[in-house]
Structure formats: C-alpha cells, structure tokens
Amino acid sequence: MKKIALMHYAYPPNIGGVEILLREHAKILTSFGNQITVITGNGKEEDPKINFIEIPEIQSILKFNPPLYEKIVEKGVVDDEFYALAKTIEAKIEKILDEQDVIIVHNMLTLIHNLPFVHYLKNYLKKNSQKKIIVWVHDQTFINGENILKEKPGVNLNPAELDLLLKPVENTVYIVISNTFKALLSQVMDLSNNQTIVIPDGIDIKKFLEIEDSIWKIVEKNNLLKSFPVILSPVNILERKNLLYSVETVSFMKKTYPEVKYIISGQVSNHRKNLDYLETLNKKIDDLDLKDNIIFLKDYFDRSLENEEIHDLYDIADLVFFFSKAENFGLPLIEAALTKTPVFVSNLKVFKEIGGDNLLFADSPQTILKYLEENKITKLNKIAKQQYNLKTIIKEKLVPLL
C-alpha cells in the first residue's frame, strides 16, 4: 500500500476535465489498495475511503484574491504579499506532504494560476529530494492548441517568474497526455534531464456505458475489452438458430483475429429436447479448438437476462450474428438497430420485411472480415476499448511508476 497525494487547484463538483479525471484517479487508485489523499483548493468528496483536504490558498489566486493575481501575473510583481501566500501554503500543507510516499501534481507546476504555490513546492522538493513526485501535465500556459505562444495576452511575467514556471523540477517524472503535447512541451521546457512519459486520458468504460456488475464480471474474466472482435448471438441454444454455422464462422475468423470472442447469451430451451444439440455444439467447439473463444452465458446465469444486461451485451459487442434457419420475426434485429451494433443475418424473408435493404448478409466469412477491415466506426470503437479504458491505463502505465 502506498500513501499517495493527488493535487490540483479544484475538484468536483467544480466543472473541468482535470477535476473529473482527478476524482476518477482517486477512486481507481483507492480500489487498488492505496491510501489516497486529495489536496485541492476547492471541492467536495463524500467517499470515506478518500482522505479529502481542502486548502483554499492553493486554488487559482484569481478566485480568492483578484488584485494579487493581477499583480503577480499581469504586472510581474513579486513582493512580500507573494511570499506571504507561499508561507501560508507551507504552514497548511507541509505536514501533509511529509506523510506521503508519492505526490502527484496535476497541472499546477505548468500554469500561472498560483505561482506562490509553485515557489513553495519547488523549495520543498529541494529540501526533500528523496520524495517521489510525479508532475502530470495536461496544459501549459504558453501552449495553445498546437501552437507555442511567444506572448500570452494578460500574462507579463518577470524573468524570475518565467524561470519558476518553465524550469522543470529535477529528478522528477513528467507525465504528458499525448505524444503531440509532449513534442510541444519539450519545446517550451527543457525536459532532457527528466523522464517524460505519455499516459493518455481515458474513460471509465463501465461507468460511461452504465454496464451492470453482473455483465462487467464477465467482461473482466474474459478480457473482453482487449478482445476483438467480440461477437454476440442473443439467442437460445436451439438447432434452428444455426449456431454450428456461427461457430464455424468464428473458427475461420480466428485465423485473422486470434482474440475473437463469441458470446451465446441464451439457455437450452426447457420446452424442447436440445441437450443433444448442445453436445454437438460443444464437440464442434472442441474440434475447432475454440474453447477459449466461446462464452456461454448459461455458465454464468441460471435465469433469463434483464433488459439492462441484454443492452450491455450489445454495447460490448462489435458484431451480432443472427443466422437463424427460420424465424417468424426477429427481435435481435431491432435491438441491434437501437444500440447501433452491426448485425449479420441469414437470408430470410422476415428479416427483409423488418430491415428492408439495410441488412448485412454474411455471404461468406470473408464478407465479415472485409467489413471489419473497412468499417471505421468499428475500428475506432476497438481503439477506444483496447487503449482508453481508464482503469487499465492506471494499472498498466501509472502503477509501475509508483
């Protein structure tokens, strides 16, 4: 267990991308067993597992003392009032920092919003060179989009202030949120003597897609976010659902996509004798060496799925297979349409009645492969799931640095 401090000017319910990300970081790092202390100038945290400390003097000076901000930033004046604020910050924060194993500072060392804080923290780190600190940079005062500004309107720093803002902390890891931004930051600051690592922003996919715990356990156990493509057949295990053909198609696709996963959501019908068909299906899976690629949800549920759970499966899936030999309707077509999940279907009149000319037919497995190779939405979705799940990013990229 590490004692980790996360720092930023503000915290939710304040609005801002860094504010929201900071709270997500706090919750994820806490879930990994760390003792997290959030130190911020303004905000609120109700989670009792997170130690929350509010120090108004470390928020943007503009919020609590506009005349002082004008003096420091707009006029470049550093006087007794500047150092008095730094001293106040020291008195309130130093003991807290002393207790931490790691200090992660988001944006506060690369922006002009509170230079007395920067002055204090840099002096603290000189006196405590053994302290592990990570400088997480989302923005820099003199970087605007993809442009470096020689001058910034409303900013008139004296040489000492510029040095305070632009000179990196020694022996410190700098984290930047993209390679594009890293290239720009390296032109503004001399980071040649610092370890500089790209850790992108991410999103809590479970939370964003509102995935139920019951489904998320299956996602995690089967590593579905890293798998591609994830294929869903939202059908019961019946001979007319043509699951043998679906399994054979998955086997063909595995040659191109070894991490393919195929989910069969339904159960063996209680109204028909289908155990023989299930045995045939299992034998086919064994013969084709697909045990690690096929997921029967009957192995996880002894009940029918709730609507929320069914919706989650469509959200996770890259494709739907609905290759029935016969149907009187075809509700999965409607479900797939409403969740905007591509669905490949068999050539049935009733499917054409429902979907008209807007259906995807799997004339051959190659047709499906071609679709995956060419459809940009599906490919972008793959990138989002595989590279930008926030918990995975924190676990794989940040935790090793701690």
N, C-alpha and C positions, 0 to 999 in steps of 0.2 A: 504494500500500500504506500502510495506517495501522497504527501501533503502538497497540493497544487493550488496556487493562486491564479485566478483569471482576472485581468484588469481591462477596463475600458471606461470612457467618460460616462457612459449611460448604459442602462439595462432595461429590458421590457418592464412595464408597459410602454416605455418610450419607443417611438417608431424609428426603425432603421435596420438595414441589413446586418450590420455588425452586431447590433444589440440582440437581434433574434438568433444569430449564429452563436453568440456567446452563451446564451441560455441552452441551446442545443448541445454545445460542447460540455457545459457544466453537467447536464443530465447524463450524457453518454459516459464521460469520464467517471462520474459517480457510480454508474452501473457497472463499471469495470473494477470497482472496489477501492477507488481513490477517495481521499478526503479533500473535497473541493471547497475553496473559499473564493467567493466572488467579491472583488473590491471595486466599487463603482461610485460615481458621483451622484447618480440619481437612478432610482428604480425600485423594484419590489420582487421578492422571491418567497413563495409560500411553501416550497418543498423543504421539509425539515432536515432532509439529508444534505442540503447545500447550505454551508455557512455563508450568510449574506451580510456584507458590511458596506454601509453607505457613508461616504466621506464627501460632503458637498464641495469641498475645496479642490477635488480632482476632476470635476466636470469641466466643461468648457467655461472659461472665465467669462465669456460673453453672456452666459446665462445668469451669473450671480454678481458680476461687477463689470458692466459695460465700459465705464471710464478707464478701468485698469486694462482691459483688453485693448482699448483704443491706444492707450499709452504704450503698451508693450508691442503690439502687432503693427499698428498703423503709423506710429511715430518712432518706433525703435528705441524707446527709452527703458533702460534697466536701472532702477533706483531702489531705495530702501523698501518700497512697497512690494516690489518684485521678490526681494529676498525674504521679506516678512511672510509672504504667502508660502514660499518654499519651506520656511521654518515651521509654519503651521502644519503643512502637509507632513513634514518629518515627524512632528510630535504625535500625529494621529495614526501614521501608517507604519513607522519603522518597526515597532514591536511585532506587528502582524507579519511583516515580510521576514523578519528573523526566524519565525516559526515555520516557514515554508521550505520544502525541498526544491520546488520548481516555481518560477514566476513566469507567467505567460502574459505579455503586454500586447494588447490588440490596438494598433494604430496610434497610440499615444506618443510614441517617440518619433513619429514621422510627420506629424501635423502641428500646426501653430496654435491650437486651441488652448493649450495650457503649458507654456514654456517654463514657468516656475516648477511644475511637476517634473519636466524633463531634466531641469537643472538638479533637482533633488535626487532623482532616481539615478542619474549618471554618477553623481558623487557617492551615493550609497553603494553602487556596484563597484566603484573603485576601491572602497573600503572593505568590500565583501566579495573579492574576486573569485572565491570558491563557490559562490551562489550560482545555481543553474538558472539561467534566464533565456527565454525564447521571445524574440521580437517578431510579432505576427503583423505583416504589413498588407493592408487592403488598399490603402490610399497614401499618397504623398502630396504635400502642399503644392509642389511645382510640377506635378504631372496632371495633365487634363486630357482624359481620353487616351489617345495615342500620341499626344504632343507633350514636349517638355517646354515649360514656360521659363523664359529668362526673367520675366517680371510677372507678378500676380497683382491684379487690382486690389487695393486695400491692404496690401502687405508690404511693409517697409522696414525690414529687419536690419539691425546694425550687424557688423561683422561677427561679433561675439555670439549673437543670437543665431546667425546663419550657421556658425560652427556647431552650436548646440544642436541645431536641427539636422544638419547634414553629415556630421561626423558619426560613423557607426560606433556602437558600444563594442569594445574589444572582447575577443574570445567568446563571442555570442552567436548563436544560431539565428539567422534571419529567415523567416518563412514568408514566402510571397504566394499569391493566389493563382498565378498563371505564368507561363513562360514569357508571354507577351509583356506582362507587367514587370517581370524580372529584368528583361532587357532594358526597359525604360528606367527602372530604379537604379540599375547599375551605372547608368549614365549620370544620374543625379547624385548618387552617393558612391564613394569608393568602398565597395564590398569585397575587394580582392583578398582581404585577410580574414574574412568571415565565411563560415559555412552558410551557404544560401540554398534553401530547399524549396521546391514548389509543392505546395499542398493545396489543391483546389478547394473552392467552396463545394458544398454538397447539400443534399436534401434528405430528410428522414422519409424514406420512401414508404415505409409502413404507415407513418402518421399522415403523410400527404395523400396517399391513396385510401386512407381510412380502412386498412386491412384488419380483419378480425384476428384476435390472438390465435384462434384455432387454425386458421389458414397460414398465419405467419410462422407457426411452428413447423409446418410442412415446408414452407419456403426455405427456412433456415436449415432444417435437417437435410434437405435435398439440394441445397446450394443453388436454388433456382435463379437468384439474381445473376450468378456467374454463368448460368447455362444458356445455351442458345442453339436452336430456337426452343422455346417452351410451347408445346402443342397441347391443346385441350380437346377432349371429346366429352361433352356434357351429356352423356347418355348412360343408360343402364346396360348391364352386360347381357345382351341378347344377340342371337345369331343374326337377326335382320339388321342390326346396327353395323354389321360388316367390319368388326374390329380386327379381324385377321388381316384384312387388306390394309387397314391403318397401320398395324404393327409391321407389316412387310414394307410399307412406305417409309416408316421410321427407320427401319433397317437400312434401306437404300440411302436415306438422308444422313445416316450416321457416318458414312464414308467421307462425307464433306464436313459434317458438323458432329464431331465425336461427343460433344457435351449436350447433344439433343436430349430433351426430356419430354415424355409423353404422358399426360395425366388423363386417366379414365375416371370420371367423377362418380359414376353410379354404382349401384349394387347389383347383385344377382337377384333377378326377379323372384318374388315369393309365389307368383302365380303360375309359373311355368317350370318345367324341369330343365334347368340350364347349367347344372353342375358339369355335365359332360362338355358343354361348350367352353366353360371356364377352364377345364382341364386341357382342352385342345388349345386354348389361347395361351395358357401357361407353358405348354410344351413348345409352341411356336416361339415364345419369348426365349425359352432356354436354348432352343436350336439356333436361334439367330444371335445369341449372346447379348440379350437386351435387358438382363435383369437390373442393371444399374441405370437404365434409361426409362424404364416404365414405372409409373406410380399409380397404384390402385388406391383410390381414396377409401374404398371399403376396408382397407387395412388400418385406417385412422378413425373412421366413423362407423358406428353401428346404428346410425339414424340418417334420415334424409337431411340434406343441407338446407340451411336457412337462406333466404334470398340474399342477405348481405354476404354470405360466404360464396354463393354462386357468382355474385357480382365481382368479388375479389379474384376469383379464378380467371374470369375474363380479363381483368385488369393486369394480371400477372402474365397471361398467355400472349405469345407473339402470333399464334395462329390457332384456328379452330378447325378440326377435322370432323365433318358430318357426312359420312359416306354411306348412309343407310341404303339398303336394297329396296326398302319400301317404307313409306310414311303416309299418313293421312293429313298431316300438317307439317310442322317443323319449327317448334318454338325456339330452338337454339339459333335459328336464322335471325329472329327478332332480337334476341338477347345480344348476339354478336354485333348486330347493326347498332343497337343503342349504346354499346360500350366501344364501338368503333374498332372492334377486333376483326381482322381479316378472317374470313371463313371459307374454306374449300369444301365443296359439296359434290354429291353424286348427281347424275343427270336424271332427276325426277321431275315429272310434270308439276307436282305440287310445289316443289321448290321454285320453279319458274313462275308459278302463279303468285307466290309470295314476293319473290325478288326481281321478277322481270329480267331485264337484260343486265342486271347489276351483280351477277353471281360470278364467283371464281370456281372454275371446274378444273379438277386435277386430271387432265387427260393422261398425264404420266407423272411420275415423281420428279422428272426433270422440270416440269412446269412449275412445281412448288419451289424448287431450288432457284430457278430463274427469277421468280417473284422475290425471294429473299435477297437475292443479289442486287435487284434493281429498285426495290421499294425504299425510298429514302426515309419515310416515316418510321418504318420497322427498324431500319439500320440506326436511326437516331435514338429510338427507344432502347435498342440494345446498348448503345454507348451510355445512355443515362443510367440504366440499371447496373451495368457492369462497372462503371467508373465513378459514379457520383452519388452512391449511397453514403450518407454522412457517417453512419456508424462504422462502415467498412473503411472509409478514409481515415477516421480517427484511429481505428485499431491497427491498420497496416502502415500508416505513414507517421502519425504523431506519437503513438505509444512507444515505438522504439527509440525516440529521441528523449524520452523522459528518464 
